[in-house]
Every structure is written in C-alpha cells, then in structure tokens.
Amino acid sequence: MSESDSAFPAEEHPESTSETKEASSSTNKPKPKVTLLFKPAGDAPILKKKKFLVERSRTLASITEFLKKMMKIDPSESLFLYVNQVFSPALDTEIGAVYDSFSTEDTLILSYCKSFAWG
C-alpha cells in the first residue's frame, strides 16, 4: 500500500487527436489502484495518515492486517471494517469489487473498530 497525497496528471501525447482521446475515454477501464479513506469508530485508535492508494486485487483481510500493523495492534486482536458505517463484507472480498459498488467521489470510505459496531 502507498499513501495517496497528490494527484498525478494524465500523460498527454501531442500526436493524439480528439478522436483518439474520445475513443480511449469511452473504454471505461477500471483503475489499477483505488483510494481508501479510513475513519475510526468506537475505541479504535486514530491513524496519522488516513488516505491510501491500494491495488484493486487486495482483499479486505490484507487491508485488516495492514491496519493492525499501522496501529500496533496485536495480530490476535479483532479489527472490524465497515463500508459506509453500514456493513462488514467478507474478508476474502477484493477491494476493487467493494470500491466499484460503494465508492463516492472516487474514494471508498472504510470505518474500522476494535469491537463489533454496525452490521
């Protein structure tokens, strides 16, 4: 995972025409990485960095393990992730699928908590 603090401008090719730009933009290919915003809930510690750029193929289990390391939580302790403070998807779910269904303004908001909260 890497932090996402700045946007990278799209490459521009001087030889491309407006027709090729329109054709390339109509393919709607998913981004290889997605933006996650983490929000604490309940008794969870607050992260210094809250926004991360993550590969679409990562599972929620790997995201949970990453958060435990960031917060220095014992691996045996529970950590729950919630999408939009509503439900907790299965840990084997790829983050890209969750992002495609529940992201707003190109960001997926995940709340985290050390105890069962919503759901």
C-alpha positions as CSV (number, residue, x, y, z in Angstrom):
1,M,0.0,0.0,0.0
2,S,1.1,3.5,-0.6
3,E,-0.1,6.9,0.5
4,S,-2.1,9.0,-1.8
5,D,-1.4,12.6,-1.1
6,S,-1.1,14.0,-4.6
7,A,-2.8,13.5,-8.0
8,F,-0.7,12.7,-11.0
9,P,-1.6,14.5,-14.2
10,A,-2.6,12.3,-17.1
11,E,0.0,11.9,-19.9
12,E,-0.6,13.9,-23.0
13,H,0.6,12.7,-26.4
14,P,1.0,15.6,-28.9
15,E,0.3,13.2,-31.8
16,S,-3.1,12.1,-30.5
17,T,-6.2,13.7,-32.0
18,S,-9.5,14.5,-30.3
19,E,-11.0,11.3,-32.0
20,T,-8.4,9.1,-30.3
21,K,-8.9,10.8,-27.0
22,E,-12.7,10.2,-27.2
23,A,-12.2,6.6,-28.2
24,S,-9.8,6.0,-25.3
25,S,-12.0,7.6,-22.7
26,S,-15.0,5.6,-23.7
27,T,-13.4,2.2,-22.8
28,N,-14.0,3.0,-19.0
29,K,-11.2,0.7,-17.9
30,P,-11.0,0.3,-14.1
31,K,-8.1,2.0,-12.4
32,P,-5.4,-0.4,-11.2
33,K,-5.4,1.2,-7.8
34,V,-8.2,2.7,-5.7
35,T,-8.3,5.3,-3.0
36,L,-9.3,4.3,0.5
37,L,-10.2,6.7,3.3
38,F,-10.1,5.1,6.8
39,K,-12.3,6.5,9.6
40,P,-12.1,5.3,13.2
41,A,-15.1,4.2,15.1
42,G,-15.7,3.4,18.8
43,D,-12.5,2.6,20.7
44,A,-10.2,2.4,17.6
45,P,-7.0,4.5,17.6
46,I,-6.8,7.3,15.0
47,L,-4.4,6.9,12.1
48,K,-2.0,9.7,11.3
49,K,-2.4,9.1,7.6
50,K,-6.0,8.3,6.6
51,K,-5.9,8.1,2.9
52,F,-4.2,5.3,1.0
53,L,-3.9,4.1,-2.6
54,V,-4.4,0.4,-2.8
55,E,-4.3,-2.3,-5.6
56,R,-7.7,-3.4,-6.6
57,S,-6.8,-7.1,-6.1
58,R,-6.1,-6.7,-2.4
59,T,-8.5,-8.5,-0.1
60,L,-10.2,-7.0,3.0
61,A,-8.1,-9.5,5.1
62,S,-4.9,-7.9,3.8
63,I,-6.2,-4.4,4.5
64,T,-7.2,-5.5,8.0
65,E,-3.7,-6.9,8.7
66,F,-2.1,-3.7,7.3
67,L,-4.2,-1.6,9.7
68,K,-3.3,-3.8,12.7
69,K,0.4,-3.2,11.9
70,M,-0.1,0.6,11.4
71,M,-2.0,0.8,14.8
72,K,0.4,-1.6,16.5
73,I,-2.5,-3.9,17.5
74,D,-1.7,-7.5,18.4
75,P,-2.4,-9.8,15.5
76,S,-4.7,-11.9,17.7
77,E,-7.0,-8.9,18.5
78,S,-10.1,-8.3,16.4
79,L,-10.4,-5.4,14.0
80,F,-13.7,-4.9,12.1
81,L,-14.0,-3.0,8.8
82,Y,-17.3,-1.4,7.8
83,V,-18.3,0.1,4.4
84,N,-20.1,3.4,4.8
85,Q,-20.7,2.5,8.5
86,V,-23.3,0.0,7.4
87,F,-22.0,-3.5,6.9
88,S,-18.9,-5.6,7.0
89,P,-18.1,-7.5,3.8
90,A,-16.4,-10.9,3.9
91,L,-12.6,-10.8,4.4
92,D,-11.9,-12.6,1.2
93,T,-13.6,-9.9,-0.9
94,E,-11.4,-8.0,-3.3
95,I,-11.3,-4.3,-2.5
96,G,-11.9,-3.5,-6.2
97,A,-15.3,-5.1,-6.1
98,V,-16.3,-3.1,-3.0
99,Y,-14.9,0.1,-4.5
100,D,-16.9,-0.4,-7.7
101,S,-20.2,-0.8,-5.7
102,F,-19.8,1.6,-2.8
103,S,-17.3,4.4,-3.6
104,T,-18.3,8.0,-3.6
105,E,-16.3,10.8,-5.3
106,D,-13.6,8.3,-6.3
107,T,-13.0,7.2,-2.7
108,L,-14.1,4.2,-0.7
109,I,-14.7,5.1,2.9
110,L,-14.0,2.3,5.4
111,S,-14.6,2.7,9.1
112,Y,-12.6,0.5,11.5
113,C,-13.3,-0.6,15.0
114,K,-11.8,-2.9,17.6
115,S,-15.3,-4.1,18.7
116,F,-18.4,-5.1,16.8
117,A,-20.3,-1.9,15.9
118,W,-22.7,-2.0,13.0
119,G,-24.0,-4.6,10.8
